[in-house]
């Protein structure tokens, strides 16, 4: 029998997860960091599905009050109101943790911010959700 196409081609969004600062990112999570200190935040993509993920991109949308070091493992887009940090991976094998590297970042303003994240790929259903950063003195 031939399997029907459509949703079967895509990796279930629950099977492709982002690990940010050694914790799985989920909608509404809160992460605490200190102000005016350079943080090296590890970022990893976990593919727990039976399928290989192709052309995976994860992006974080940060406010302008954040200094992001341009490193070889990210692409950075910036305009007058926000900055988008993208990690790209050509393929991620089934049941594999794929270390993207560290996000080198300094927070210049204290308070709580909603940070949108998106995850997409050739065979990955688009996901977008927000988590919170709490920046303290």
Backbone as a chain_set.jsonl record, in Angstrom:
{"seq": "XXXXXXXXXXXXXXXXXXXXXXXXXXXXXXXXXXXXXXXXXXXXXXXXXXXXXXXXXXXXXXXXXXXXXXXXXXXXXXXXXXXXXXXXXXXXXXXXXXXXXXXXXXXXXXXXXXXXXXXXXXXXXXXXXXXXXXXXX", "coords": {"N": [[0.831, -1.187, 0.0], [0.424, 2.222, -0.69], [1.482, 5.032, 1.083], [-0.536, 7.793, 2.056], [0.059, 11.092, 0.936], [0.817, 14.432, 2.164], [0.181, 15.531, 5.378], [1.739, 13.468, 6.425], [4.252, 13.73, 5.41], [5.487, 15.649, 6.853], [7.331, 16.603, 9.777], [6.132, 16.19, 13.004], [5.275, 19.002, 14.946], [5.728, 18.747, 17.721], [7.89, 17.103, 17.83], [10.184, 18.342, 17.071], [12.313, 20.28, 18.714], [13.554, 23.132, 20.527], [16.415, 23.741, 22.399], [17.325, 25.994, 24.741], [19.685, 27.685, 26.446], [20.188, 25.365, 27.912], [17.638, 24.375, 28.504], [14.471, 23.09, 27.495], [12.588, 24.977, 25.225], [9.426, 26.362, 25.678], [6.119, 27.549, 25.039], [5.465, 30.534, 26.716], [7.375, 30.109, 28.723], [9.754, 31.32, 31.175], [12.847, 32.933, 31.357], [15.628, 33.87, 33.245], [18.038, 36.469, 33.261], [20.997, 38.455, 33.794], [21.516, 42.021, 33.7], [23.653, 43.995, 31.574], [25.747, 42.153, 31.299], [27.724, 39.924, 29.491], [26.329, 37.134, 28.029], [26.694, 33.738, 27.202], [24.785, 31.801, 25.501], [23.852, 28.553, 25.062], [22.491, 26.932, 22.167], [20.44, 24.439, 20.903], [19.048, 22.089, 18.611], [16.63, 19.629, 18.8], [15.739, 16.735, 17.224], [13.355, 14.537, 17.565], [11.942, 12.813, 16.04], [11.101, 10.153, 13.683], [11.936, 10.826, 11.234], [14.236, 12.477, 9.005], [15.049, 15.861, 9.42], [14.861, 18.609, 7.22], [16.584, 21.414, 5.886], [16.333, 23.204, 8.142], [15.341, 25.987, 10.041], [15.693, 28.132, 12.747], [14.519, 30.937, 14.501], [15.003, 33.835, 16.5], [13.403, 36.672, 17.796], [14.517, 39.606, 18.841], [14.417, 42.571, 20.944], [15.713, 45.934, 20.262], [17.275, 46.72, 22.418], [19.219, 44.918, 23.035], [22.399, 43.575, 22.778], [23.853, 41.778, 20.277], [26.3, 39.551, 19.493], [27.916, 39.163, 16.431], [28.45, 36.125, 15.085], [29.932, 33.23, 13.466], [28.055, 31.18, 13.394], [25.469, 32.134, 13.194], [22.885, 34.027, 11.483], [22.137, 37.431, 11.145], [19.646, 39.828, 11.235], [18.669, 43.174, 11.229], [16.61, 45.955, 12.101], [15.044, 49.174, 12.661], [13.5, 48.615, 14.923], [13.668, 45.954, 15.844], [15.58, 42.835, 16.129], [16.554, 39.986, 14.332], [17.691, 36.823, 14.975], [19.026, 34.089, 13.369], [19.379, 30.583, 13.158], [20.615, 28.109, 11.06], [20.243, 24.895, 9.63], [21.205, 22.401, 7.488], [20.491, 19.59, 7.409], [19.018, 17.45, 9.88], [19.432, 14.552, 11.447], [17.221, 11.774, 12.247], [16.213, 11.377, 15.604], [18.262, 12.97, 16.821], [20.375, 15.253, 18.521], [21.237, 18.462, 17.674], [23.737, 20.577, 17.951], [23.773, 24.011, 17.811], [25.452, 25.999, 18.545], [26.695, 28.819, 20.422], [24.793, 31.603, 21.487], [25.823, 34.774, 21.715], [25.231, 37.299, 23.843], [24.168, 40.435, 25.205], [22.235, 42.058, 27.563], [20.749, 45.198, 27.731], [18.786, 46.536, 29.072], [16.69, 46.403, 31.886], [13.917, 44.34, 32.992], [10.901, 42.643, 31.85], [10.52, 40.813, 28.852], [8.708, 39.781, 25.959], [9.643, 37.269, 23.815], [9.518, 36.361, 20.569], [9.755, 33.239, 18.869], [10.523, 31.324, 15.991], [10.142, 28.328, 14.097], [11.018, 26.495, 11.317], [11.047, 24.598, 8.236], [11.948, 22.524, 5.398], [10.513, 20.097, 5.567], [9.192, 20.534, 7.902], [6.634, 21.557, 9.923], [5.553, 24.887, 10.201], [6.163, 26.701, 13.126], [5.376, 29.041, 15.665], [5.927, 30.808, 18.603], [5.849, 32.507, 21.794], [8.281, 33.232, 24.324], [9.476, 34.257, 27.565], [11.84, 36.698, 28.626], [13.397, 37.61, 31.52], [15.025, 40.253, 32.681], [17.315, 41.194, 35.016], [18.689, 43.492, 37.461]], "CA": [[0.0, 0.0, 0.0], [1.129, 3.49, -0.745], [1.052, 5.95, 2.138], [-1.059, 9.057, 1.547], [0.953, 12.227, 1.18], [0.217, 15.494, 2.964], [0.754, 15.695, 6.71], [2.699, 12.407, 6.718], [5.574, 14.152, 4.957], [6.013, 16.638, 7.789], [7.664, 16.232, 11.154], [5.204, 16.733, 13.988], [5.919, 20.096, 15.679], [6.159, 18.314, 19.059], [9.085, 16.273, 17.714], [11.332, 19.198, 16.781], [12.331, 21.187, 19.861], [14.727, 23.98, 20.71], [16.972, 23.799, 23.754], [17.87, 27.337, 24.896], [20.32, 27.785, 27.763], [20.069, 24.027, 28.511], [16.249, 24.061, 28.85], [13.563, 23.058, 26.359], [11.751, 26.168, 25.117], [7.99, 26.148, 25.523], [5.322, 28.764, 25.058], [5.264, 31.154, 28.014], [8.503, 29.913, 29.653], [10.481, 32.527, 31.57], [14.274, 32.724, 31.578], [16.217, 35.02, 33.926], [19.416, 36.842, 32.947], [21.399, 39.732, 34.398], [21.732, 43.14, 32.8], [25.022, 44.462, 31.338], [26.697, 41.043, 31.379], [27.7, 39.108, 28.275], [25.896, 35.755, 28.263], [26.887, 32.789, 26.107], [23.625, 30.925, 25.646], [23.875, 27.449, 24.094], [21.258, 26.663, 21.43], [20.457, 23.109, 20.296], [17.783, 21.615, 18.046], [16.426, 18.199, 19.011], [14.789, 16.072, 16.328], [13.012, 13.255, 18.187], [11.069, 12.056, 15.139], [11.676, 9.063, 12.901], [12.292, 11.383, 9.929], [15.29, 13.477, 8.95], [14.561, 17.222, 9.191], [15.618, 19.221, 6.127], [16.625, 22.881, 5.771], [15.708, 23.718, 9.362], [15.707, 27.34, 10.461], [15.036, 28.667, 13.938], [14.796, 32.363, 14.629], [14.604, 34.55, 17.703], [13.2, 38.084, 17.501], [14.908, 40.355, 20.034], [14.313, 44.035, 20.856], [16.959, 46.636, 19.974], [18.04, 46.927, 23.653], [20.019, 43.721, 23.224], [23.587, 43.532, 21.921], [24.07, 40.415, 19.799], [27.597, 39.403, 18.822], [27.84, 38.467, 15.139], [29.351, 34.975, 15.043], [29.793, 32.466, 12.224], [26.965, 30.198, 13.462], [24.153, 32.777, 13.093], [22.681, 35.161, 10.586], [21.536, 38.495, 11.942], [18.965, 40.893, 10.516], [18.307, 44.224, 12.181], [16.031, 47.203, 11.601], [14.93, 50.196, 13.709], [12.741, 48.213, 16.108], [13.945, 44.602, 16.336], [16.685, 42.073, 15.543], [16.232, 38.568, 14.163], [18.833, 35.911, 14.961], [18.634, 32.823, 12.751], [20.271, 29.425, 13.084], [20.213, 27.285, 9.92], [20.856, 23.567, 9.571], [20.791, 21.733, 6.247], [19.762, 18.38, 7.793], [19.155, 16.929, 11.245], [19.019, 13.155, 11.39], [16.215, 11.324, 13.212], [16.692, 11.137, 16.982], [19.572, 13.605, 16.955], [20.58, 16.596, 19.056], [22.132, 19.179, 16.79], [24.216, 21.773, 18.639], [23.897, 25.141, 16.901], [26.491, 26.888, 19.044], [26.282, 29.743, 21.473], [24.31, 32.94, 21.183], [26.536, 35.697, 22.601], [24.238, 38.356, 23.96], [24.202, 41.304, 26.384], [20.966, 42.769, 27.751], [21.038, 46.568, 28.161], [17.628, 47.113, 29.757], [16.047, 45.45, 32.786], [12.48, 44.156, 32.807], [10.465, 41.405, 31.209], [10.219, 40.958, 27.428], [8.205, 38.634, 25.201], [10.541, 36.985, 22.702], [8.98, 35.39, 19.623], [10.645, 32.276, 18.223], [9.875, 30.56, 14.939], [10.832, 27.121, 13.656], [10.468, 26.08, 10.027], [11.937, 23.781, 7.427], [11.364, 21.931, 4.195], [9.518, 19.103, 5.98], [8.858, 20.888, 9.279], [5.508, 22.488, 9.975], [5.911, 26.179, 10.79], [5.713, 26.961, 14.495], [5.778, 30.324, 16.242], [5.397, 31.034, 19.941], [6.628, 33.464, 22.58], [8.741, 32.934, 25.667], [9.798, 35.512, 28.252], [13.127, 36.949, 29.222], [13.338, 38.509, 32.666], [16.361, 40.81, 32.838], [17.392, 41.785, 36.356], [19.889, 44.284, 37.808]], "C": [[0.872, 1.247, 0.0], [0.559, 4.406, 0.329], [0.538, 7.247, 1.513], [-0.08, 10.171, 1.874], [0.221, 13.274, 2.013], [0.939, 15.612, 4.282], [1.803, 14.64, 7.042], [4.119, 12.773, 6.296], [6.262, 15.052, 5.974], [6.318, 16.032, 9.154], [6.67, 16.927, 12.071], [5.908, 17.844, 14.769], [6.392, 19.705, 17.09], [7.45, 17.504, 19.026], [10.338, 17.06, 17.319], [11.326, 20.31, 17.825], [13.632, 21.962, 19.909], [15.125, 23.942, 22.181], [17.744, 25.109, 23.841], [18.397, 27.458, 26.317], [20.071, 26.517, 28.586], [18.67, 23.672, 29.0], [15.414, 24.04, 27.573], [12.714, 24.319, 26.374], [10.308, 25.763, 24.891], [7.294, 27.497, 25.586], [5.163, 29.257, 26.497], [6.371, 30.94, 29.03], [9.149, 31.244, 29.986], [11.915, 32.155, 31.904], [14.86, 34.006, 32.157], [17.67, 35.21, 33.531], [19.719, 38.184, 33.615], [21.689, 40.766, 33.317], [23.234, 43.436, 32.707], [26.092, 43.405, 31.541], [26.591, 40.248, 30.085], [27.371, 37.663, 28.654], [26.193, 34.939, 27.015], [25.846, 31.696, 26.278], [23.691, 29.81, 24.605], [22.488, 27.22, 23.481], [21.426, 25.326, 20.713], [19.077, 22.82, 19.718], [17.731, 20.106, 18.248], [15.363, 17.708, 18.037], [14.504, 14.697, 16.92], [12.114, 12.404, 17.298], [11.831, 10.919, 14.465], [12.18, 9.551, 11.546], [13.46, 12.362, 10.062], [14.644, 14.835, 8.67], [15.466, 17.883, 8.154], [15.457, 20.732, 6.126], [15.913, 23.565, 6.938], [16.242, 25.113, 9.667], [14.95, 27.66, 11.743], [15.451, 30.124, 14.065], [14.245, 32.918, 15.92], [14.472, 36.019, 17.334], [13.401, 38.871, 18.798], [14.675, 41.843, 19.842], [15.689, 44.657, 20.604], [17.836, 46.834, 21.211], [18.882, 45.71, 24.015], [21.203, 43.812, 22.259], [23.843, 42.071, 21.571], [25.39, 40.388, 19.03], [27.388, 38.645, 17.517], [28.896, 37.374, 15.127], [29.061, 34.173, 13.781], [28.602, 31.509, 12.227], [25.572, 30.811, 13.328], [24.108, 33.71, 11.89], [21.869, 36.176, 11.388], [20.935, 39.54, 11.018], [18.499, 41.911, 11.548], [17.619, 45.372, 11.453], [15.861, 48.147, 12.783], [14.256, 49.715, 14.983], [13.066, 46.821, 16.645], [15.143, 44.0, 15.612], [16.244, 40.611, 15.444], [17.542, 37.788, 14.069], [18.341, 34.592, 14.399], [19.77, 31.809, 12.842], [19.741, 28.559, 11.955], [20.968, 25.967, 9.945], [20.315, 22.85, 8.348], [19.981, 20.472, 6.542], [20.013, 18.075, 9.267], [18.592, 15.517, 11.209], [17.939, 12.857, 12.438], [16.89, 11.042, 14.55], [18.083, 11.716, 17.211], [19.451, 14.972, 17.61], [21.567, 17.284, 18.145], [22.51, 20.495, 17.455], [24.438, 22.874, 17.61], [25.02, 26.091, 17.312], [25.926, 27.807, 20.11], [25.838, 31.068, 20.881], [24.983, 33.861, 22.187], [25.753, 36.99, 22.655], [24.405, 39.125, 25.273], [22.895, 42.085, 26.425], [21.248, 44.137, 28.361], [19.921, 47.207, 28.976], [16.994, 46.051, 30.645], [14.543, 45.4, 32.512], [12.192, 42.845, 32.106], [10.085, 41.687, 29.754], [9.664, 39.654, 26.877], [9.126, 38.468, 23.994], [9.88, 35.96, 21.782], [10.092, 34.486, 19.086], [9.852, 31.601, 17.125], [10.784, 29.403, 14.547], [10.182, 26.715, 12.337], [11.495, 25.234, 9.298], [11.193, 23.184, 6.25], [10.278, 20.918, 4.546], [9.131, 19.283, 7.453], [7.709, 21.884, 9.241], [5.92, 23.746, 10.743], [5.31, 26.297, 12.19], [6.17, 28.359, 14.89], [5.126, 30.431, 17.606], [6.306, 32.02, 20.66], [7.089, 32.827, 23.877], [9.179, 34.259, 26.273], [11.238, 35.528, 28.722], [12.913, 37.949, 30.339], [14.763, 38.977, 32.931], [16.393, 41.59, 34.147], [18.717, 42.519, 36.551], [20.922, 43.424, 38.48]], "O": [[1.93, 1.287, 0.628], [-0.655, 4.547, 0.477], [1.118, 7.742, 0.547], [0.53, 10.192, 2.943], [-0.877, 13.02, 2.51], [2.159, 15.775, 4.319], [2.68, 14.895, 7.867], [5.083, 12.179, 6.781], [7.484, 15.197, 5.954], [5.664, 15.095, 9.612], [6.405, 18.12, 11.922], [7.039, 17.647, 15.215], [7.358, 20.279, 17.595], [8.045, 17.243, 20.072], [11.429, 16.495, 17.245], [10.449, 21.173, 17.823], [14.665, 21.519, 19.408], [14.293, 24.089, 23.076], [18.708, 25.315, 23.103], [17.638, 27.345, 27.28], [19.786, 26.578, 29.782], [18.516, 22.768, 29.821], [15.614, 24.861, 26.678], [12.177, 24.693, 27.416], [10.003, 24.935, 24.033], [7.831, 28.464, 26.127], [4.777, 28.496, 27.384], [6.323, 31.53, 30.109], [9.105, 32.183, 29.192], [12.172, 31.196, 32.632], [14.625, 35.095, 31.635], [18.441, 34.252, 33.47], [18.812, 38.944, 33.954], [22.053, 40.436, 32.188], [23.988, 43.162, 33.64], [27.221, 43.724, 31.914], [25.489, 39.934, 29.635], [28.044, 37.055, 29.486], [25.967, 35.402, 25.897], [26.004, 30.786, 27.092], [23.599, 30.074, 23.407], [21.465, 27.299, 24.16], [22.413, 25.101, 20.013], [18.062, 23.25, 20.266], [18.675, 19.393, 17.907], [14.235, 18.2, 18.026], [15.323, 13.787, 16.792], [11.584, 11.387, 17.744], [13.036, 10.751, 14.655], [12.782, 8.785, 10.792], [13.641, 12.992, 11.103], [13.791, 14.949, 7.789], [16.687, 17.736, 8.202], [14.366, 21.263, 6.332], [15.018, 24.388, 6.747], [17.44, 25.375, 9.562], [13.734, 27.486, 11.823], [16.589, 30.491, 13.772], [13.17, 32.531, 16.378], [15.33, 36.561, 16.636], [12.583, 38.815, 19.716], [14.725, 42.338, 18.716], [16.71, 43.979, 20.721], [19.032, 47.094, 21.07], [19.215, 45.506, 25.183], [21.028, 44.09, 21.073], [24.026, 41.232, 22.453], [25.568, 41.108, 18.048], [26.748, 37.593, 17.507], [30.093, 37.659, 15.154], [28.059, 34.409, 13.107], [28.177, 31.067, 11.16], [24.583, 30.079, 13.348], [25.137, 34.122, 11.354], [21.024, 35.81, 12.205], [21.609, 40.072, 10.136], [17.997, 41.547, 12.612], [17.992, 45.722, 10.333], [16.487, 47.935, 13.822], [14.417, 50.34, 16.031], [12.764, 46.534, 17.803], [15.652, 44.551, 14.636], [15.635, 40.074, 16.369], [18.383, 38.052, 13.21], [17.358, 34.033, 14.885], [20.941, 32.127, 12.634], [18.54, 28.298, 11.893], [22.162, 25.92, 10.238], [19.102, 22.708, 8.191], [18.896, 20.296, 5.988], [21.065, 18.394, 9.82], [17.401, 15.322, 10.964], [17.772, 13.61, 13.397], [18.007, 10.529, 14.6], [18.97, 11.038, 17.73], [18.547, 15.748, 17.299], [22.636, 16.738, 17.871], [21.701, 21.421, 17.517], [25.193, 22.698, 16.654], [25.481, 26.897, 16.504], [24.828, 27.596, 20.626], [26.417, 31.579, 19.922], [24.741, 33.745, 23.389], [25.621, 37.694, 21.653], [24.737, 38.549, 26.309], [22.499, 42.699, 25.434], [21.911, 44.231, 29.393], [20.092, 48.301, 29.512], [16.784, 44.921, 30.205], [13.979, 46.296, 31.886], [13.088, 42.054, 31.81], [9.413, 42.675, 29.461], [10.087, 38.566, 27.27], [9.357, 39.417, 23.244], [9.701, 34.808, 22.175], [11.223, 34.927, 18.878], [8.661, 31.331, 17.285], [12.008, 29.48, 14.649], [8.96, 26.603, 12.243], [12.659, 25.163, 9.692], [9.976, 23.321, 6.122], [9.234, 20.881, 3.895], [8.792, 18.325, 8.148], [7.805, 22.93, 8.6], [6.553, 23.669, 11.796], [4.127, 26.033, 12.409], [7.245, 28.8, 14.482], [3.93, 30.181, 17.759], [7.4, 32.327, 20.189], [6.394, 31.995, 24.46], [9.248, 35.271, 25.576], [11.783, 34.513, 29.157], [12.322, 39.009, 30.132], [15.611, 38.192, 33.355], [15.609, 42.515, 34.36], [19.72, 42.216, 35.905], [21.992, 43.912, 38.842]]}, "num_chains": 1, "name": "protein.A"}
